[in-house]
Amino acid sequence: FIVAIDTSLDFISINIAVLTISDTRTSETDTSGALLQERINTAGHQCVKKLIIPDDVEKIKQTLEKLSNEKEIDCIITT
């Protein structure tokens, strides 16, 4: 099953937040977050926020809730 991009539709850029969940990653070692940010921007979208938080259930819940309430963020990607 192959899905092709419908090129008859206008492209609409969205604002995306990237959230890395890790107890060991830093901004220097977060290769997956950096790759996502690069690919988001290359695809014509905007990575408007990139965060690294500890692997803690309550912190994850709080951060996702906060990000989901920010009007400028259309999508949240976690890694």
TIKOLGU-510587 format. One record per atom (N, C-alpha, C, O): residue in three letters; atom name; x, y, z; residue number from 0. Coordinates in Angstrom, 2 decimals, decimal comma. Atoms other than C-alpha are relative to their C-alpha. Layout:
# residues N
ALA|CA|X|Y|Z|NUM $
...
***
This chain:
# residues 79
PHE|N|0,85|-1,16|0,00|0 $
PHE|CA|0,00|0,00|0,00|0 $
PHE|C|0,90|1,23|0,00|0 $
PHE|O|1,64|1,46|0,96|0 $
ILE|N|-0,82|-1,20|0,12|1 $
ILE|CA|1,67|3,21|-1,16|1 $
ILE|C|-0,91|1,22|-0,01|1 $
ILE|O|-1,90|1,27|-0,74|1 $
VAL|N|0,75|-1,25|-0,05|2 $
VAL|CA|0,35|6,66|-0,29|2 $
VAL|C|0,88|1,09|-0,59|2 $
VAL|O|1,99|1,33|-0,11|2 $
ALA|N|-0,75|-1,09|0,63|3 $
ALA|CA|1,49|9,49|-2,52|3 $
ALA|C|-0,50|1,34|0,53|3 $
ALA|O|-1,64|1,47|0,96|3 $
ILE|N|0,39|-1,35|-0,39|4 $
ILE|CA|1,48|13,16|-1,64|4 $
ILE|C|-0,85|0,59|-1,11|4 $
ILE|O|-0,48|0,54|-2,28|4 $
ASP|N|0,90|-0,62|0,97|5 $
ASP|CA|-1,41|14,92|-3,34|5 $
ASP|C|0,53|1,39|-0,33|5 $
ASP|O|0,32|2,33|0,43|5 $
THR|N|-0,62|-1,27|0,38|6 $
THR|CA|0,41|17,70|-5,18|6 $
THR|C|-1,00|1,04|-0,49|6 $
THR|O|-0,62|2,18|-0,74|6 $
SER|N|1,00|-0,99|0,40|7 $
SER|CA|-2,86|19,36|-6,19|7 $
SER|C|-0,41|0,89|1,17|7 $
SER|O|-1,04|1,92|0,97|7 $
LEU|N|0,33|-0,79|-1,18|8 $
LEU|CA|-3,24|20,63|-2,62|8 $
LEU|C|1,12|0,98|0,32|8 $
LEU|O|2,30|0,68|0,10|8 $
ASP|N|-1,00|-0,98|-0,41|9 $
ASP|CA|-1,48|23,76|-1,38|9 $
ASP|C|0,71|-0,48|1,26|9 $
ASP|O|0,09|-1,03|2,17|9 $
PHE|N|-0,78|0,35|-1,17|10 $
PHE|CA|1,32|23,14|1,11|10 $
PHE|C|-0,29|1,01|1,10|10 $
PHE|O|-0,32|2,22|0,85|10 $
ILE|N|0,21|-0,87|-1,15|11 $
ILE|CA|0,61|24,55|4,57|11 $
ILE|C|1,04|-0,36|1,06|11 $
ILE|O|1,06|-1,48|1,56|11 $
SER|N|-1,03|0,19|-1,00|12 $
SER|CA|3,53|24,96|6,95|12 $
SER|C|-0,64|0,01|1,39|12 $
SER|O|-1,55|0,80|1,66|12 $
ILE|N|0,50|0,00|-1,37|13 $
ILE|CA|2,88|24,09|10,60|13 $
ILE|C|1,16|0,24|0,97|13 $
ILE|O|2,33|0,05|0,62|13 $
ASN|N|-0,98|-0,24|-1,07|14 $
ASN|CA|4,68|24,97|13,84|14 $
ASN|C|0,06|-1,24|0,89|14 $
ASN|O|-0,96|-1,71|1,39|14 $
ILE|N|-0,19|1,26|-0,70|15 $
ILE|CA|6,14|21,96|15,62|15 $
ILE|C|0,94|0,18|1,18|15 $
ILE|O|1,94|0,89|1,10|15 $
ALA|N|-0,89|0,07|-1,16|16 $
ALA|CA|7,63|21,41|19,07|16 $
ALA|C|0,59|-1,41|0,05|16 $
ALA|O|-0,12|-2,39|-0,16|16 $
VAL|N|-0,69|1,28|-0,15|17 $
VAL|CA|10,20|18,63|19,53|17 $
VAL|C|0,36|-0,16|1,47|17 $
VAL|O|1,02|0,70|2,06|17 $
LEU|N|-0,24|0,27|-1,41|18 $
LEU|CA|10,36|17,10|23,00|18 $
LEU|C|0,81|-1,29|0,14|18 $
LEU|O|0,30|-2,38|-0,14|18 $
THR|N|-0,84|1,16|-0,26|19 $
THR|CA|13,26|14,78|23,83|19 $
THR|C|-0,17|-0,37|1,47|19 $
THR|O|0,00|0,46|2,36|19 $
ILE|N|0,19|0,51|-1,36|20 $
ILE|CA|12,58|12,63|26,90|20 $
ILE|C|1,16|-0,93|0,31|20 $
ILE|O|1,27|-2,02|-0,24|20 $
SER|N|-1,21|0,78|-0,29|21 $
SER|CA|15,83|11,38|28,40|21 $
SER|C|0,64|0,49|1,29|21 $
SER|O|0,62|1,69|1,59|21 $
ASP|N|-0,76|-0,36|-1,20|22 $
ASP|CA|17,79|11,31|31,63|22 $
ASP|C|1,47|0,25|-0,33|22 $
ASP|O|2,22|0,74|0,52|22 $
THR|N|-1,42|-0,10|0,33|23 $
THR|CA|21,09|11,34|29,76|23 $
THR|C|0,33|0,98|-1,11|23 $
THR|O|1,50|1,36|-1,26|23 $
ARG|N|-0,29|-0,88|1,14|24 $
ARG|CA|20,75|13,63|26,72|24 $
ARG|C|0,15|1,45|0,44|24 $
ARG|O|-0,49|1,92|1,38|24 $
THR|N|-0,18|-1,45|-0,15|25 $
THR|CA|21,96|17,22|26,59|25 $
THR|C|-0,19|0,61|-1,39|25 $
THR|O|-0,37|-0,12|-2,37|25 $
SER|N|0,14|-0,63|1,32|26 $
SER|CA|21,66|19,77|23,80|26 $
SER|C|1,13|-0,42|-0,94|26 $
SER|O|0,95|-0,44|-2,15|26 $
GLU|N|-1,13|0,43|0,82|27 $
GLU|CA|25,08|18,58|22,60|27 $
GLU|C|-0,12|-1,46|-0,45|27 $
GLU|O|0,40|-1,81|-1,51|27 $
THR|N|0,07|1,44|0,32|28 $
THR|CA|24,22|14,83|22,60|28 $
THR|C|-1,37|-0,45|-0,51|28 $
THR|O|-1,56|-1,64|-0,78|28 $
ASP|N|1,35|0,35|0,44|29 $
ASP|CA|20,57|14,94|21,53|29 $
ASP|C|-0,06|-0,09|-1,53|29 $
ASP|O|-0,59|0,80|-2,20|29 $
THR|N|-0,07|0,14|1,46|30 $
THR|CA|21,12|13,61|17,99|30 $
THR|C|-1,39|-0,22|-0,62|30 $
THR|O|-1,65|0,27|-1,72|30 $
SER|N|1,34|0,24|0,58|31 $
SER|CA|17,52|12,43|17,48|31 $
SER|C|-0,81|1,29|-0,03|31 $
SER|O|-1,51|1,56|-1,02|31 $
GLY|N|0,70|-1,28|0,00|32 $
GLY|CA|16,08|15,80|18,50|32 $
GLY|C|0,53|0,94|-1,05|32 $
GLY|O|-0,23|1,64|-1,72|32 $
ALA|N|-0,63|-0,85|1,01|33 $
ALA|CA|18,57|17,61|16,28|33 $
ALA|C|-0,40|-0,43|-1,40|33 $
ALA|O|-0,67|0,41|-2,27|33 $
LEU|N|0,41|0,51|1,31|34 $
LEU|CA|17,72|15,35|13,34|34 $
LEU|C|-1,45|0,37|-0,30|34 $
LEU|O|-1,77|0,80|-1,41|34 $
LEU|N|1,41|-0,38|0,19|35 $
LEU|CA|13,98|15,93|13,83|35 $
LEU|C|-0,12|1,49|-0,31|35 $
LEU|O|-0,85|1,87|-1,23|35 $
GLN|N|0,04|-1,45|0,24|36 $
GLN|CA|14,53|19,70|14,02|36 $
GLN|C|0,45|0,32|-1,42|36 $
GLN|O|-0,18|1,13|-2,10|36 $
GLU|N|-0,52|-0,26|1,34|37 $
GLU|CA|16,59|19,66|10,82|37 $
GLU|C|-0,99|-0,45|-1,07|37 $
GLU|O|-1,23|0,27|-2,04|37 $
ARG|N|0,94|0,51|1,00|38 $
ARG|CA|14,08|17,53|8,92|38 $
ARG|C|-1,31|0,80|-0,03|38 $
ARG|O|-1,89|1,00|-1,09|38 $
ILE|N|1,21|-0,84|-0,06|39 $
ILE|CA|11,10|19,61|10,11|39 $
ILE|C|0,23|1,27|-0,80|39 $
ILE|O|-0,59|1,64|-1,64|39 $
ASN|N|-0,29|-1,26|0,69|40 $
ASN|CA|12,74|22,81|8,89|40 $
ASN|C|0,25|-0,21|-1,49|40 $
ASN|O|-0,18|0,60|-2,31|40 $
THR|N|-0,28|0,29|1,41|41 $
THR|CA|13,96|21,24|5,63|41 $
THR|C|-1,30|-0,29|-0,77|41 $
THR|O|-1,41|0,03|-1,95|41 $
ALA|N|1,27|0,33|0,65|42 $
ALA|CA|10,42|20,02|4,89|42 $
ALA|C|-0,90|1,23|-0,17|42 $
ALA|O|-1,97|1,13|-0,77|42 $
GLY|N|0,77|-1,22|0,17|43 $
GLY|CA|9,19|23,62|5,07|43 $
GLY|C|-0,87|0,36|1,19|43 $
GLY|O|-1,64|1,33|1,14|43 $
HIS|N|0,73|-0,32|-1,23|44 $
HIS|CA|7,70|23,52|8,56|44 $
HIS|C|0,93|0,78|0,93|44 $
HIS|O|2,08|1,02|0,59|44 $
GLN|N|-0,80|-0,76|-0,95|45 $
GLN|CA|8,93|25,44|11,60|45 $
GLN|C|0,10|-0,77|1,32|45 $
GLN|O|-0,92|-1,11|1,92|45 $
CYS|N|-0,21|0,55|-1,33|46 $
CYS|CA|10,46|23,86|14,69|46 $
CYS|C|0,07|1,20|0,93|46 $
CYS|O|1,11|1,85|1,04|46 $
VAL|N|0,08|-1,22|-0,81|47 $
VAL|CA|9,34|26,57|17,11|47 $
VAL|C|0,47|-0,19|1,42|47 $
VAL|O|0,70|0,78|2,14|47 $
LYS|N|-0,48|0,28|-1,34|48 $
LYS|CA|10,45|24,84|20,30|48 $
LYS|C|0,64|-1,38|0,03|48 $
LYS|O|0,11|-2,32|-0,55|48 $
LYS|N|-0,69|1,28|-0,16|49 $
LYS|CA|12,92|22,08|21,16|49 $
LYS|C|0,44|-0,09|1,45|49 $
LYS|O|1,23|0,72|1,93|49 $
LEU|N|-0,28|0,16|-1,42|50 $
LEU|CA|13,12|20,81|24,73|50 $
LEU|C|0,56|-1,38|0,30|50 $
LEU|O|0,30|-2,34|-0,43|50 $
ILE|N|-0,46|1,28|-0,53|51 $
ILE|CA|14,92|18,07|26,64|51 $
ILE|C|-0,44|-0,05|1,45|51 $
ILE|O|-0,12|0,85|2,24|51 $
ILE|N|0,47|0,13|-1,38|52 $
ILE|CA|13,27|16,84|29,83|52 $
ILE|C|0,34|-1,40|0,51|52 $
ILE|O|0,55|-2,32|-0,28|52 $
PRO|N|-0,30|1,31|-0,56|53 $
PRO|CA|13,97|13,97|32,24|53 $
PRO|C|-1,13|-1,00|-0,22|53 $
PRO|O|-2,28|-0,62|-0,45|53 $
ASP|N|0,96|1,09|0,18|54 $
ASP|CA|12,23|10,62|31,91|54 $
ASP|C|-0,77|-0,20|1,31|54 $
ASP|O|-0,54|-1,14|2,06|54 $
ASP|N|0,81|-0,03|-1,21|55 $
ASP|CA|9,73|11,38|34,67|55 $
ASP|C|-1,45|0,21|-0,41|55 $
ASP|O|-1,77|1,21|-1,06|55 $
VAL|N|1,39|0,00|0,49|56 $
VAL|CA|6,03|10,66|34,14|56 $
VAL|C|-0,70|1,33|0,28|56 $
VAL|O|-1,34|1,88|-0,61|56 $
GLU|N|0,68|-1,26|-0,33|57 $
GLU|CA|4,77|13,77|35,95|57 $
GLU|C|0,56|1,17|-0,80|57 $
GLU|O|-0,20|2,02|-1,27|57 $
LYS|N|-0,62|-1,07|0,79|58 $
LYS|CA|7,27|16,06|34,19|58 $
LYS|C|-0,44|-0,10|-1,46|58 $
LYS|O|-0,69|0,91|-2,11|58 $
ILE|N|0,44|0,20|1,39|59 $
ILE|CA|6,29|14,54|30,83|59 $
ILE|C|-1,44|0,50|-0,16|59 $
ILE|O|-1,74|1,23|-1,10|59 $
LYS|N|1,41|-0,43|0,05|60 $
LYS|CA|2,57|15,08|31,54|60 $
LYS|C|-0,11|1,52|0,05|60 $
LYS|O|-0,83|2,12|-0,74|60 $
GLN|N|0,06|-1,46|-0,16|61 $
GLN|CA|3,12|18,67|32,69|61 $
GLN|C|0,50|0,71|-1,26|61 $
GLN|O|-0,10|1,69|-1,71|61 $
THR|N|-0,59|-0,65|1,18|62 $
THR|CA|5,31|19,54|29,70|62 $
THR|C|-0,91|-0,15|-1,21|62 $
THR|O|-1,11|0,81|-1,95|62 $
LEU|N|0,91|0,20|1,13|63 $
LEU|CA|2,94|17,99|27,16|63 $
LEU|C|-1,24|0,87|0,14|63 $
LEU|O|-1,72|1,43|-0,85|63 $
GLU|N|1,18|-0,85|-0,21|64 $
GLU|CA|-0,01|19,82|28,71|64 $
GLU|C|0,33|1,46|-0,28|64 $
GLU|O|-0,44|2,16|-0,94|64 $
LYS|N|-0,41|-1,39|0,23|65 $
LYS|CA|1,88|23,13|28,70|65 $
LYS|C|0,19|0,27|-1,49|65 $
LYS|O|-0,31|1,28|-2,00|65 $
LEU|N|-0,22|-0,19|1,44|66 $
LEU|CA|3,01|22,71|25,08|66 $
LEU|C|-1,30|-0,03|-0,78|66 $
LEU|O|-1,48|0,75|-1,72|66 $
SER|N|1,26|0,12|0,74|67 $
SER|CA|-0,46|21,67|23,93|67 $
SER|C|-0,89|1,22|0,18|67 $
SER|O|-1,80|1,45|-0,62|67 $
ASN|N|0,78|-1,22|-0,23|68 $
ASN|CA|-1,88|24,89|25,38|68 $
ASN|C|0,61|1,24|-0,65|68 $
ASN|O|0,00|2,31|-0,61|68 $
GLU|N|-0,63|-1,14|0,67|69 $
GLU|CA|0,53|27,13|23,48|69 $
GLU|C|-0,60|0,16|-1,40|69 $
GLU|O|-0,51|-0,75|-2,23|69 $
LYS|N|0,74|-0,24|1,24|70 $
LYS|CA|-1,41|28,68|20,60|70 $
LYS|C|0,85|-0,15|-1,26|70 $
LYS|O|0,34|-0,56|-2,31|70 $
GLU|N|-0,84|0,03|1,21|71 $
GLU|CA|1,58|28,83|18,22|71 $
GLU|C|0,46|-1,40|-0,37|71 $
GLU|O|1,01|-1,60|-1,45|71 $
ILE|N|-0,43|1,36|0,29|72 $
ILE|CA|2,25|25,08|18,44|72 $
ILE|C|-1,16|-0,81|-0,57|72 $
ILE|O|-2,22|-0,94|0,04|72 $
ASP|N|1,02|0,82|0,68|73 $
ASP|CA|0,31|22,91|15,99|73 $
ASP|C|0,20|-1,48|0,24|73 $
ASP|O|-0,76|-2,25|0,13|73 $
CYS|N|-0,34|1,42|-0,09|74 $
CYS|CA|2,08|19,60|16,64|74 $
CYS|C|1,15|-0,17|0,99|74 $
CYS|O|2,04|0,68|1,08|74 $
ILE|N|-1,09|0,33|-0,91|75 $
ILE|CA|4,29|17,98|19,29|75 $
ILE|C|0,53|-1,36|-0,40|75 $
ILE|O|-0,23|-2,32|-0,52|75 $
ILE|N|-0,64|1,27|0,30|76 $
ILE|CA|6,77|15,26|18,39|76 $
ILE|C|0,90|-0,34|1,18|76 $
ILE|O|1,70|0,48|1,61|76 $
THR|N|-0,85|0,44|-1,10|77 $
THR|CA|8,39|13,26|21,20|77 $
THR|C|0,98|-1,05|-0,50|77 $
THR|O|0,70|-1,82|-1,42|77 $
THR|N|-1,01|0,99|0,30|78 $
THR|CA|11,55|11,22|21,02|78 $
THR|C|0,70|-0,40|1,27|78 $
THR|O|1,61|-1,24|1,24|78 $
***
